[in-house]
Amino acid sequence: MKINEVEALVGVTKKNIRFYEEEGLLSPRRNSENGYRDYADAEVAALRRVKLLRKLGVPISEIREMQAGRQTVADGMRRHLVLLEREKKNLEESIRVCSLLQERETPLGELDAQAVLDEMEQREQAGAIFQDVRRQDIRVRYAAPVIAAAVMVGLMAVFIGIFAWAYTASPEDAPPLLLMAVLMAIPLLVAGGVVLALVQRIREIGKGEVDDAKKY
């Protein structure tokens, strides 16, 4: 089954399907003849389960844990219910502040924002959270590729350092300079490719890829 068919069958966009593949939630086979993804009934069923859980707001990390069998659906729901209850309380706080502002019938130019901010800060000190919790997911999304890229670039730097040390430590036994330059250029090119991939990934996240994945 091709991705267009899966998109029509499950009601999840191709962009989101690929997004879930990148996250390891789907693993379609590649057609040996043309290299295209080939989705079987198992992938369609898995995608439906992912769609259900994402509609409930379950984080991808939790879905991954359930898919791997490290926790049951019940375990995941217990954890998610705790988060939802917390969000519910935070929303109630935001509703309360919005209701107070509505009652004042004050033009924006006359609004005493500092007084409201001071009150909100007091509520935050008591445990309330007014900021959009989804922004925390976005920060995590940024952190993962940055850490992975940093590890890979650091590893390539180690290889370059080893080559340079080997050449300076024993020049007479070292390969020809041209060969050494080629050997050192390989990890340098890999590091450059990783950085470019990181930049592209950050741009995708910045364009709202995480939010797109929540739309069905």
KOLNU-648949 format. One line per 5 residues: number of its first residue (from 1); for each residue x, y, z of N, C-alpha, C, CB. Coordinates in nm, 2 decimals, always signed. Atoms other than C-alpha are relative to their C-alpha. Glycine has a CB too. Layout:
NUM	X,Y,Z,X,Y,Z,X,Y,Z,X,Y,Z  ...
END
This chain:
1	+0.08,-0.12,+0.00,+0.00,+0.00,+0.00,+0.09,+0.12,+0.00,-0.10,+0.00,+0.12  -0.08,-0.12,+0.01,+0.14,+0.34,-0.10,-0.05,+0.11,+0.11,-0.01,+0.06,-0.14  +0.03,-0.09,-0.10,+0.14,+0.64,+0.13,-0.12,+0.08,-0.03,+0.12,+0.10,+0.02  +0.12,-0.07,+0.04,-0.13,+0.82,-0.07,-0.13,-0.08,+0.05,-0.01,+0.03,-0.15  +0.11,+0.09,-0.04,-0.36,+0.52,+0.00,-0.02,+0.01,+0.15,+0.02,-0.14,-0.05
6	+0.00,-0.01,-0.15,-0.27,+0.53,+0.37,-0.06,+0.13,+0.05,+0.14,-0.03,+0.06  +0.05,-0.13,-0.04,-0.34,+0.90,+0.39,-0.15,+0.00,-0.02,+0.06,+0.11,-0.09  +0.15,+0.00,+0.02,-0.69,+0.85,+0.24,-0.07,-0.09,+0.10,-0.03,-0.03,-0.14  +0.06,+0.10,-0.08,-0.76,+0.54,+0.45,-0.01,+0.04,+0.15,+0.07,-0.13,-0.02  +0.00,-0.03,-0.14,-0.66,+0.67,+0.79,-0.03,+0.14,+0.03,+0.14,-0.03,+0.06
11	+0.03,-0.14,-0.03,-0.70,+1.04,+0.75,+0.11,+0.07,+0.07,-0.13,+0.01,+0.08  -0.12,-0.07,-0.05,-0.35,+1.14,+0.84,+0.08,+0.04,-0.12,+0.08,-0.10,+0.10  -0.07,-0.05,+0.11,-0.15,+1.36,+0.61,+0.13,-0.07,-0.02,+0.02,+0.15,+0.02  -0.13,+0.07,+0.03,+0.16,+1.23,+0.43,+0.11,+0.06,+0.09,+0.03,+0.02,-0.15  -0.11,-0.07,-0.08,+0.37,+1.49,+0.62,+0.00,-0.06,+0.14,-0.02,+0.15,+0.01
16	+0.00,+0.06,-0.13,+0.25,+1.35,+0.95,+0.04,-0.14,+0.01,-0.14,+0.02,+0.06  -0.05,+0.14,+0.01,+0.30,+0.99,+0.84,+0.15,+0.00,+0.00,-0.06,-0.07,-0.12  -0.15,+0.00,+0.00,+0.66,+1.07,+0.76,+0.06,+0.05,+0.13,+0.05,+0.09,-0.12  -0.04,-0.05,-0.14,+0.69,+1.26,+1.09,+0.00,-0.12,+0.10,-0.09,+0.11,+0.04  +0.01,+0.11,-0.09,+0.58,+0.95,+1.28,+0.10,-0.11,-0.04,-0.14,-0.06,+0.00
21	-0.10,+0.09,+0.04,+0.82,+0.74,+1.08,+0.14,+0.04,+0.05,+0.01,-0.02,-0.16  -0.13,-0.06,-0.06,+1.11,+0.97,+1.18,+0.01,-0.02,+0.15,+0.01,+0.15,-0.03  +0.00,+0.02,-0.15,+1.00,+0.93,+1.54,+0.00,-0.15,+0.04,-0.13,+0.06,+0.06  -0.01,+0.14,-0.03,+1.01,+0.55,+1.51,-0.13,-0.07,+0.03,+0.10,-0.02,+0.10  +0.13,+0.06,-0.03,+0.64,+0.49,+1.55,-0.05,-0.08,-0.11,-0.10,+0.11,+0.03
26	+0.04,+0.08,+0.11,+0.60,+0.34,+1.21,+0.13,-0.04,-0.07,-0.09,+0.08,-0.10  -0.11,+0.05,+0.07,+0.84,+0.12,+1.02,-0.04,-0.08,-0.13,+0.08,-0.10,+0.09  +0.04,+0.07,+0.12,+0.71,+0.05,+0.67,+0.12,-0.06,-0.08,-0.07,+0.09,-0.09  -0.11,+0.06,+0.08,+0.92,-0.17,+0.44,+0.02,+0.08,-0.13,-0.04,-0.15,-0.04  -0.04,-0.07,+0.13,+1.09,-0.04,+0.12,-0.02,-0.10,-0.11,+0.14,+0.05,+0.00
31	+0.02,+0.08,+0.11,+0.98,-0.18,-0.21,+0.14,-0.02,-0.07,-0.10,+0.06,-0.10  -0.13,+0.02,+0.05,+1.29,-0.35,-0.35,+0.02,+0.04,-0.15,+0.04,-0.15,+0.01  -0.01,-0.03,+0.14,+1.20,-0.26,-0.71,+0.01,+0.15,-0.02,-0.12,-0.05,-0.07  -0.01,-0.14,+0.02,+1.14,+0.11,-0.68,+0.04,+0.09,+0.12,-0.14,+0.05,-0.04  -0.05,-0.07,-0.11,+1.25,+0.20,-0.33,-0.11,+0.07,+0.08,+0.11,+0.10,-0.03
36	+0.11,-0.07,-0.06,+0.91,+0.34,-0.23,-0.04,-0.08,+0.13,-0.12,+0.01,-0.09  +0.05,+0.06,-0.13,+0.76,+0.28,+0.12,-0.12,-0.09,-0.04,-0.04,+0.10,+0.10  +0.11,+0.10,+0.02,+0.52,-0.02,+0.12,-0.06,-0.02,+0.14,+0.05,-0.13,-0.06  +0.07,+0.01,-0.13,+0.27,+0.00,+0.40,-0.10,-0.12,+0.00,-0.09,+0.13,+0.03  +0.08,+0.11,-0.02,+0.11,-0.32,+0.52,-0.12,+0.03,+0.10,+0.08,-0.13,+0.05
41	+0.11,-0.02,-0.09,-0.21,-0.37,+0.73,+0.05,+0.03,+0.14,-0.09,-0.13,+0.00  -0.05,-0.02,-0.13,+0.01,-0.38,+1.04,+0.04,+0.15,+0.02,+0.12,-0.08,+0.03  -0.04,-0.14,-0.01,+0.14,-0.02,+0.97,-0.13,+0.09,+0.00,+0.09,+0.04,-0.12  +0.12,-0.07,+0.00,-0.21,+0.10,+0.90,-0.07,-0.01,+0.14,-0.10,-0.05,-0.11  +0.05,+0.01,-0.13,-0.33,-0.04,+1.23,+0.08,+0.08,+0.10,-0.01,-0.15,+0.04
46	-0.08,-0.08,-0.09,-0.04,+0.11,+1.41,-0.02,+0.15,-0.01,+0.15,-0.03,-0.02  +0.02,-0.14,+0.03,-0.10,+0.45,+1.25,-0.14,+0.04,+0.06,+0.00,+0.03,-0.15  +0.13,-0.04,-0.07,-0.47,+0.44,+1.37,+0.02,+0.01,+0.15,-0.10,-0.11,-0.04  -0.02,-0.01,-0.14,-0.35,+0.37,+1.72,+0.07,+0.13,+0.04,+0.08,-0.12,+0.05  -0.08,-0.13,-0.02,-0.10,+0.66,+1.70,-0.10,+0.12,-0.01,+0.11,+0.01,-0.10
51	+0.10,-0.10,+0.02,-0.38,+0.88,+1.57,-0.09,+0.02,+0.12,-0.08,-0.02,-0.13  +0.09,+0.00,-0.11,-0.61,+0.79,+1.85,+0.07,+0.07,+0.12,-0.04,-0.14,+0.04  -0.08,-0.05,-0.12,-0.34,+0.86,+2.12,+0.04,+0.15,-0.02,+0.12,-0.09,+0.03  -0.04,-0.14,+0.02,-0.23,+1.18,+1.96,-0.12,+0.10,+0.01,+0.06,+0.02,-0.14  +0.12,-0.08,-0.02,-0.59,+1.31,+1.95,-0.03,+0.02,+0.14,-0.12,-0.07,-0.07
56	+0.01,-0.01,-0.14,-0.59,+1.25,+2.32,+0.11,+0.08,+0.06,-0.01,-0.14,+0.07  -0.10,-0.09,-0.05,-0.28,+1.46,+2.35,+0.12,-0.08,+0.07,-0.05,+0.09,+0.10  -0.11,+0.08,-0.06,-0.05,+1.17,+2.45,+0.13,+0.03,-0.07,-0.03,-0.16,-0.01  -0.13,-0.03,+0.06,+0.32,+1.26,+2.40,+0.05,-0.11,-0.08,+0.10,+0.04,+0.11  -0.06,+0.11,+0.08,+0.51,+1.07,+2.14,+0.09,-0.09,+0.08,+0.08,+0.07,-0.12
61	-0.09,+0.09,-0.08,+0.76,+0.95,+2.40,-0.08,-0.10,+0.07,+0.07,+0.09,+0.10  +0.09,+0.10,-0.07,+0.47,+0.78,+2.59,-0.05,-0.11,-0.10,-0.12,+0.07,+0.06  +0.05,+0.10,+0.10,+0.34,+0.62,+2.27,+0.11,-0.10,-0.04,-0.05,+0.07,-0.13  -0.12,+0.09,+0.02,+0.69,+0.49,+2.20,+0.02,-0.10,+0.11,+0.13,+0.09,-0.02  -0.01,+0.10,-0.11,+0.70,+0.33,+2.54,-0.10,-0.11,-0.01,-0.01,+0.08,+0.14
66	+0.11,+0.10,+0.02,+0.37,+0.16,+2.48,+0.02,-0.09,-0.11,-0.14,+0.07,-0.01  -0.03,+0.08,+0.12,+0.47,+0.04,+2.14,+0.11,-0.10,+0.03,+0.04,+0.08,-0.12  -0.11,+0.09,-0.04,+0.79,-0.11,+2.29,-0.03,-0.10,+0.10,+0.12,+0.08,+0.04  +0.04,+0.09,-0.10,+0.59,-0.29,+2.55,+0.06,+0.03,+0.14,+0.04,-0.14,-0.04  -0.06,-0.04,-0.13,+0.77,-0.11,+2.84,-0.11,+0.05,+0.09,+0.11,+0.11,-0.02
71	+0.11,-0.04,-0.08,+0.43,+0.01,+2.96,-0.13,-0.04,-0.08,+0.00,+0.15,+0.04  +0.13,+0.03,+0.06,+0.07,-0.09,+2.90,-0.08,+0.12,-0.04,-0.08,-0.09,+0.09  +0.09,-0.11,+0.03,-0.21,+0.13,+2.76,-0.05,+0.06,+0.13,-0.12,-0.04,-0.09  +0.05,-0.04,-0.13,-0.34,+0.15,+3.12,+0.11,+0.09,+0.07,-0.04,-0.12,+0.09  -0.11,-0.08,-0.07,+0.00,+0.27,+3.25,+0.01,+0.13,-0.07,+0.14,-0.08,-0.02
76	-0.01,-0.13,+0.08,+0.02,+0.53,+2.97,-0.11,+0.09,+0.04,+0.01,-0.02,-0.14  +0.11,-0.08,-0.03,-0.33,+0.65,+3.05,+0.01,+0.06,+0.14,-0.13,-0.07,-0.02  -0.01,-0.05,-0.13,-0.26,+0.68,+3.42,+0.10,+0.12,+0.01,+0.05,-0.11,+0.10  -0.09,-0.11,+0.00,+0.04,+0.90,+3.35,-0.05,+0.12,-0.07,+0.13,-0.05,-0.07  +0.05,-0.11,+0.08,-0.14,+1.10,+3.09,-0.12,+0.07,+0.08,-0.06,-0.05,-0.13
81	+0.11,-0.06,-0.07,-0.44,+1.16,+3.32,+0.05,+0.09,+0.11,-0.08,-0.11,+0.07  -0.06,-0.09,-0.10,-0.21,+1.31,+3.58,+0.04,+0.13,-0.07,+0.13,-0.06,+0.06  -0.03,-0.12,+0.08,-0.09,+1.55,+3.31,-0.12,+0.08,-0.03,+0.08,-0.04,-0.13  +0.12,-0.07,+0.03,-0.44,+1.63,+3.20,-0.06,+0.07,+0.12,-0.10,-0.10,-0.06  +0.05,-0.06,-0.12,-0.55,+1.70,+3.55,+0.07,+0.13,+0.04,+0.00,-0.10,+0.12
86	-0.08,-0.12,-0.02,-0.26,+1.94,+3.59,-0.04,+0.11,-0.10,+0.15,-0.04,-0.01  +0.04,-0.10,+0.11,-0.35,+2.11,+3.26,-0.14,+0.06,+0.03,+0.00,-0.07,-0.14  +0.13,-0.05,-0.03,-0.71,+2.13,+3.37,+0.00,+0.11,+0.11,-0.09,-0.12,+0.05  -0.02,-0.10,-0.11,-0.61,+2.32,+3.69,+0.06,+0.13,-0.06,+0.08,-0.06,+0.12  -0.06,-0.12,+0.06,-0.39,+2.55,+3.49,-0.10,+0.07,-0.09,+0.12,-0.04,-0.09
91	+0.10,-0.07,+0.08,-0.67,+2.62,+3.24,-0.11,+0.07,+0.09,-0.07,-0.11,-0.09  +0.10,-0.06,-0.09,-0.91,+2.69,+3.53,+0.06,+0.13,+0.05,-0.03,-0.09,+0.11  -0.06,-0.12,-0.04,-0.66,+2.95,+3.65,-0.01,+0.11,-0.11,+0.15,-0.02,+0.05  +0.00,-0.10,+0.12,-0.64,+3.11,+3.30,-0.14,+0.04,-0.02,+0.06,-0.07,-0.12  +0.14,-0.03,+0.02,-1.02,+3.10,+3.27,-0.04,+0.11,+0.11,-0.09,-0.12,+0.01
96	+0.04,-0.09,-0.11,-1.05,+3.28,+3.61,+0.06,+0.14,-0.03,+0.06,-0.05,+0.13  -0.06,-0.13,+0.03,-0.81,+3.56,+3.50,-0.07,+0.06,-0.12,+0.15,-0.01,-0.03  +0.07,-0.05,+0.12,-0.98,+3.59,+3.16,-0.14,+0.05,+0.04,-0.01,-0.10,-0.10  +0.14,-0.05,-0.04,-1.32,+3.62,+3.33,+0.01,+0.13,+0.08,-0.06,-0.11,+0.09  -0.02,-0.12,-0.07,-1.19,+3.89,+3.56,+0.02,+0.12,-0.10,+0.11,-0.01,+0.10
101	-0.03,-0.11,+0.10,-1.06,+4.09,+3.26,-0.13,+0.03,-0.08,+0.11,-0.05,-0.09  +0.12,-0.03,+0.08,-1.39,+4.04,+3.08,-0.10,+0.09,+0.08,-0.07,-0.14,-0.03  +0.10,-0.08,-0.09,-1.59,+4.18,+3.38,+0.04,+0.15,+0.00,+0.00,-0.06,+0.13  -0.04,-0.14,-0.02,-1.38,+4.50,+3.38,-0.03,+0.09,-0.12,+0.16,+0.00,+0.02  +0.03,-0.07,+0.12,-1.47,+4.60,+3.02,+0.09,+0.12,-0.02,-0.15,+0.06,+0.02
106	-0.11,-0.10,+0.01,-1.14,+4.79,+3.01,+0.06,+0.00,-0.14,+0.10,-0.01,+0.11  -0.07,+0.00,+0.12,-0.99,+4.91,+2.68,+0.15,-0.04,+0.02,+0.00,+0.14,-0.07  -0.14,+0.05,-0.02,-0.64,+4.76,+2.62,+0.09,+0.11,+0.05,+0.05,-0.07,-0.12  -0.09,-0.11,-0.03,-0.48,+5.10,+2.64,-0.01,+0.05,+0.15,-0.03,+0.12,-0.09  +0.02,-0.04,-0.14,-0.62,+5.15,+3.00,+0.02,-0.12,+0.09,-0.14,+0.06,+0.01
111	-0.01,+0.12,-0.08,-0.55,+4.80,+3.12,+0.13,+0.01,+0.09,+0.01,-0.13,-0.08  -0.12,+0.01,-0.09,-0.32,+4.78,+3.43,+0.06,-0.14,+0.00,-0.05,+0.04,+0.15  -0.06,+0.13,+0.02,-0.12,+4.49,+3.30,+0.09,-0.04,+0.12,+0.08,+0.00,-0.13  -0.09,+0.04,-0.10,+0.13,+4.50,+3.58,-0.07,-0.05,+0.12,+0.09,+0.12,+0.04  +0.07,+0.05,-0.11,-0.13,+4.45,+3.85,-0.05,-0.14,-0.03,-0.12,+0.09,+0.03
116	+0.05,+0.13,+0.03,-0.27,+4.15,+3.67,+0.12,-0.10,+0.00,-0.07,+0.00,-0.14  -0.12,+0.09,+0.00,+0.09,+4.01,+3.61,+0.04,-0.03,+0.14,+0.11,+0.07,-0.08  -0.04,+0.03,-0.14,+0.16,+4.05,+3.98,-0.09,-0.10,+0.06,+0.00,+0.13,+0.08  +0.09,+0.10,-0.06,-0.15,+3.86,+4.07,+0.03,-0.14,-0.06,-0.15,+0.04,-0.03  -0.03,+0.12,+0.07,-0.06,+3.59,+3.81,+0.13,-0.06,+0.06,+0.01,+0.01,-0.15
121	-0.12,+0.04,-0.05,+0.29,+3.57,+3.95,-0.02,-0.07,+0.14,+0.10,+0.11,+0.01  +0.03,+0.05,-0.13,+0.15,+3.51,+4.30,-0.06,-0.14,-0.01,-0.09,+0.09,+0.08  +0.06,+0.13,+0.03,-0.06,+3.23,+4.16,+0.10,-0.10,-0.05,-0.12,+0.01,-0.10  -0.11,+0.09,+0.05,+0.24,+3.08,+3.98,+0.09,-0.05,+0.12,+0.09,+0.07,-0.10  -0.08,+0.04,-0.12,+0.43,+3.08,+4.31,-0.07,-0.11,+0.08,+0.03,+0.12,+0.09
126	+0.08,+0.09,-0.07,+0.14,+2.88,+4.45,-0.01,-0.13,-0.08,-0.13,+0.05,+0.03  +0.00,+0.13,+0.08,+0.18,+2.62,+4.17,-0.07,+0.01,-0.13,-0.06,-0.10,+0.08  +0.07,-0.02,+0.13,-0.03,+2.76,+3.88,+0.10,+0.02,-0.11,-0.10,+0.11,+0.01  -0.08,-0.02,+0.12,+0.11,+2.76,+3.53,-0.09,+0.06,-0.11,+0.07,-0.13,-0.05  +0.08,-0.07,+0.10,-0.02,+3.01,+3.27,+0.06,-0.02,-0.14,-0.01,+0.14,+0.04
131	-0.06,+0.02,+0.13,+0.22,+2.94,+2.99,-0.05,-0.12,-0.07,+0.15,+0.00,+0.00  +0.04,+0.11,+0.08,+0.13,+2.71,+2.70,+0.09,-0.12,+0.02,-0.01,+0.04,-0.15  -0.09,+0.11,-0.03,+0.26,+2.37,+2.81,+0.05,-0.06,-0.13,-0.07,-0.11,+0.08  -0.05,+0.06,+0.13,+0.30,+2.27,+2.44,+0.14,+0.06,-0.04,-0.10,+0.02,-0.11  -0.13,-0.05,+0.03,+0.60,+2.50,+2.42,+0.11,-0.08,+0.06,+0.00,+0.14,+0.05
136	-0.10,+0.09,-0.06,+0.78,+2.26,+2.65,+0.03,-0.11,-0.09,-0.05,-0.05,+0.14  -0.02,+0.11,+0.10,+0.73,+1.99,+2.39,+0.09,+0.05,-0.11,-0.13,-0.05,-0.05  -0.08,-0.06,+0.11,+0.88,+2.22,+2.13,+0.15,+0.01,+0.04,-0.05,+0.14,-0.05  -0.14,-0.01,-0.05,+1.19,+2.29,+2.35,+0.06,-0.14,+0.00,+0.00,+0.06,+0.14  -0.05,+0.14,+0.00,+1.23,+1.91,+2.39,+0.04,-0.04,-0.14,-0.10,-0.10,+0.06
141	-0.02,+0.04,+0.14,+1.20,+1.87,+2.01,+0.13,+0.07,-0.05,-0.12,+0.05,-0.08  -0.12,-0.07,+0.04,+1.48,+2.13,+1.97,+0.12,-0.07,+0.06,+0.00,+0.14,+0.04  -0.11,+0.06,-0.07,+1.70,+1.96,+2.23,+0.05,-0.13,-0.06,-0.04,-0.02,+0.15  -0.04,+0.13,+0.05,+1.70,+1.61,+2.08,+0.09,+0.01,-0.12,-0.12,-0.08,-0.03  -0.10,-0.01,+0.11,+1.85,+1.70,+1.74,+0.13,+0.07,+0.03,-0.07,+0.07,-0.12
146	-0.12,-0.07,-0.03,+2.09,+1.95,+1.89,+0.10,-0.09,+0.07,-0.03,+0.12,+0.09  -0.09,+0.09,-0.07,+2.23,+1.69,+2.13,+0.06,-0.11,-0.09,-0.08,-0.07,+0.12  -0.05,+0.11,+0.09,+2.25,+1.42,+1.86,+0.11,+0.06,-0.09,-0.12,-0.05,-0.08  -0.10,-0.06,+0.09,+2.43,+1.66,+1.63,+0.13,+0.03,+0.07,-0.06,+0.13,-0.06  -0.12,-0.03,-0.07,+2.67,+1.77,+1.90,+0.08,-0.12,+0.03,-0.04,+0.07,+0.14
151	-0.07,+0.13,-0.02,+2.76,+1.41,+1.98,+0.07,-0.04,-0.13,-0.10,-0.11,+0.05  -0.06,+0.04,+0.12,+2.82,+1.33,+1.62,+0.12,+0.09,-0.05,-0.11,+0.00,-0.12  -0.11,-0.10,+0.04,+3.03,+1.65,+1.55,+0.11,-0.03,+0.10,-0.05,+0.14,+0.01  -0.11,+0.02,-0.10,+3.23,+1.58,+1.87,+0.07,-0.13,-0.04,-0.06,-0.02,+0.14  -0.06,+0.13,+0.04,+3.29,+1.22,+1.75,+0.09,+0.02,-0.12,-0.11,-0.11,-0.03
156	-0.08,-0.03,+0.12,+3.41,+1.35,+1.41,+0.13,+0.08,+0.04,-0.08,+0.07,-0.10  -0.12,-0.08,-0.05,+3.64,+1.60,+1.59,+0.10,-0.09,+0.06,-0.05,+0.11,+0.10  -0.09,+0.10,-0.06,+3.79,+1.31,+1.79,+0.08,-0.07,-0.11,-0.07,-0.10,+0.09  -0.07,+0.07,+0.11,+3.87,+1.12,+1.46,+0.10,+0.09,-0.06,-0.11,-0.04,-0.10  -0.10,-0.09,+0.06,+4.03,+1.43,+1.31,+0.12,+0.02,+0.09,-0.07,+0.14,-0.03
161	-0.11,-0.02,-0.10,+4.23,+1.48,+1.63,+0.09,-0.12,+0.00,-0.06,+0.03,+0.14  -0.08,+0.12,+0.00,+4.35,+1.12,+1.62,+0.09,+0.00,-0.12,-0.09,-0.13,+0.01  -0.08,+0.00,+0.12,+4.46,+1.15,+1.26,+0.11,+0.10,+0.01,-0.09,+0.03,-0.12  -0.10,-0.11,-0.01,+4.64,+1.48,+1.33,+0.11,-0.04,+0.10,-0.06,+0.13,+0.04  -0.10,+0.05,-0.10,+4.81,+1.33,+1.64,+0.09,-0.10,-0.06,-0.07,-0.05,+0.12
166	-0.08,+0.11,+0.06,+4.92,+1.02,+1.45,+0.10,+0.05,-0.10,-0.09,-0.10,-0.07  -0.09,-0.05,+0.10,+5.07,+1.23,+1.17,+0.12,+0.08,+0.07,-0.08,+0.09,-0.10  -0.11,-0.08,-0.06,+5.26,+1.47,+1.40,+0.09,-0.09,+0.09,-0.07,+0.11,+0.08  -0.08,+0.09,-0.09,+5.37,+1.19,+1.64,+0.11,-0.08,-0.07,-0.09,-0.09,+0.08  -0.10,+0.09,+0.07,+5.54,+0.98,+1.38,-0.02,+0.03,-0.15,-0.03,-0.15,+0.03
171	+0.01,-0.03,+0.14,+5.56,+1.16,+1.04,+0.06,-0.10,-0.10,+0.06,+0.14,-0.02  -0.07,+0.09,+0.10,+5.80,+0.91,+0.89,-0.09,-0.13,-0.02,+0.13,-0.04,+0.06  +0.08,+0.12,+0.02,+5.55,+0.62,+0.95,-0.14,+0.03,-0.05,-0.01,-0.07,+0.13  +0.13,-0.04,+0.03,+5.24,+0.82,+0.86,-0.02,-0.01,-0.15,-0.03,+0.14,+0.04  +0.03,+0.01,+0.14,+5.06,+0.78,+0.52,+0.04,+0.14,-0.07,-0.15,-0.03,-0.02
176	-0.03,-0.12,+0.07,+5.13,+1.04,+0.25,-0.09,+0.12,+0.04,-0.01,-0.02,-0.15  +0.08,-0.11,-0.05,+5.01,+1.39,+0.33,-0.13,+0.01,-0.08,+0.08,+0.13,-0.03  +0.12,-0.01,+0.08,+4.75,+1.38,+0.05,-0.10,-0.10,+0.05,+0.03,-0.03,-0.15  +0.09,+0.10,-0.06,+4.60,+1.06,+0.19,-0.05,+0.04,+0.14,+0.07,-0.14,+0.01  +0.04,-0.05,-0.13,+4.60,+1.21,+0.54,-0.11,+0.11,-0.02,+0.12,+0.05,+0.08
181	+0.09,-0.11,+0.03,+4.42,+1.51,+0.40,-0.14,-0.06,-0.03,+0.04,+0.10,-0.11  +0.13,+0.06,+0.03,+4.15,+1.29,+0.25,-0.06,-0.07,+0.12,+0.03,-0.11,-0.12  +0.05,+0.07,-0.11,+4.12,+1.08,+0.56,-0.06,+0.10,+0.10,+0.10,-0.08,+0.07  +0.05,-0.10,-0.09,+4.07,+1.40,+0.77,-0.12,+0.07,-0.06,+0.11,+0.10,+0.03  +0.11,-0.07,+0.06,+3.83,+1.55,+0.52,-0.13,-0.08,+0.01,+0.03,+0.02,-0.15
186	+0.12,+0.08,-0.01,+3.59,+1.26,+0.55,-0.08,+0.03,+0.12,+0.03,-0.15,+0.00  +0.08,-0.04,-0.11,+3.49,+1.32,+0.91,-0.04,+0.15,+0.00,+0.08,-0.03,+0.13  +0.04,-0.14,+0.01,+3.49,+1.69,+0.84,-0.12,+0.02,-0.09,+0.12,+0.09,-0.06  +0.12,+0.00,+0.08,+3.24,+1.64,+0.56,-0.12,-0.05,+0.07,+0.02,-0.07,-0.13  +0.11,+0.06,-0.07,+3.03,+1.42,+0.78,-0.05,+0.10,+0.11,+0.04,-0.13,+0.08
191	+0.04,-0.10,-0.09,+3.03,+1.69,+1.05,-0.08,+0.11,-0.06,+0.12,+0.05,+0.08  +0.07,-0.11,+0.07,+2.93,+1.95,+0.80,-0.14,-0.04,-0.04,+0.08,+0.04,-0.12  +0.13,+0.05,+0.03,+2.64,+1.73,+0.68,-0.09,-0.01,+0.12,+0.01,-0.14,-0.06  +0.08,+0.01,-0.13,+2.52,+1.68,+1.04,-0.05,+0.14,+0.03,+0.08,-0.06,+0.11  +0.04,-0.14,-0.04,+2.52,+2.06,+1.10,-0.11,+0.05,-0.10,+0.12,+0.09,-0.01
196	+0.10,-0.04,+0.10,+2.33,+2.12,+0.77,-0.14,-0.07,+0.03,+0.04,-0.04,-0.14  +0.12,+0.07,-0.04,+2.08,+1.85,+0.88,-0.07,+0.06,+0.12,+0.02,-0.15,+0.02  +0.05,-0.06,-0.12,+2.04,+2.01,+1.22,-0.07,+0.13,-0.04,+0.12,+0.03,+0.10  +0.06,-0.13,+0.04,+1.97,+2.35,+1.06,-0.13,-0.02,-0.07,+0.10,+0.08,-0.09  +0.12,+0.03,+0.06,+1.71,+2.20,+0.84,-0.11,-0.05,+0.09,+0.02,-0.11,-0.11
201	+0.09,+0.06,-0.10,+1.55,+2.01,+1.13,-0.06,+0.12,+0.09,+0.07,-0.10,+0.09  +0.05,-0.11,-0.08,+1.53,+2.33,+1.34,-0.09,+0.09,-0.08,+0.12,+0.09,+0.05  +0.09,-0.07,+0.08,+1.37,+2.51,+1.05,-0.14,-0.06,-0.01,+0.06,+0.02,-0.14  +0.12,+0.07,+0.01,+1.11,+2.24,+1.02,-0.08,+0.01,+0.13,+0.02,-0.15,-0.03  +0.07,-0.02,-0.13,+1.03,+2.26,+1.39,-0.05,+0.14,+0.02,+0.10,-0.03,+0.12
206	+0.04,-0.14,-0.01,+1.02,+2.64,+1.37,-0.12,+0.03,-0.08,+0.11,+0.09,-0.04  +0.12,-0.03,+0.09,+0.76,+2.62,+1.09,-0.12,-0.07,+0.06,+0.03,-0.06,-0.14  +0.12,+0.05,-0.06,+0.53,+2.43,+1.32,-0.02,-0.15,-0.03,-0.12,+0.07,-0.04  +0.01,+0.15,+0.03,+0.60,+2.06,+1.24,-0.07,-0.07,+0.11,+0.13,-0.06,-0.03  +0.06,+0.07,-0.11,+0.51,+1.96,+1.59,-0.15,+0.03,+0.01,+0.06,+0.05,+0.13
211	+0.15,-0.03,+0.00,+0.17,+2.14,+1.57,-0.07,-0.07,-0.12,-0.02,+0.15,-0.01  +0.06,+0.07,+0.12,+0.11,+2.00,+1.22,-0.03,-0.15,+0.04,+0.09,+0.01,-0.12  +0.02,+0.14,-0.04,+0.15,+1.65,+1.37,-0.12,-0.02,+0.09,+0.12,-0.05,+0.06  +0.11,+0.01,-0.09,-0.14,+1.72,+1.60,-0.13,+0.02,-0.08,+0.01,+0.09,+0.12  +0.12,-0.03,+0.08,-0.38,+1.80,+1.31,-0.03,-0.13,-0.08,+0.02,+0.12,-0.09
216	+0.04,+0.12,+0.07,-0.58,+1.52,+1.15,-0.12,+0.03,-0.09,-0.03,-0.12,+0.10
END
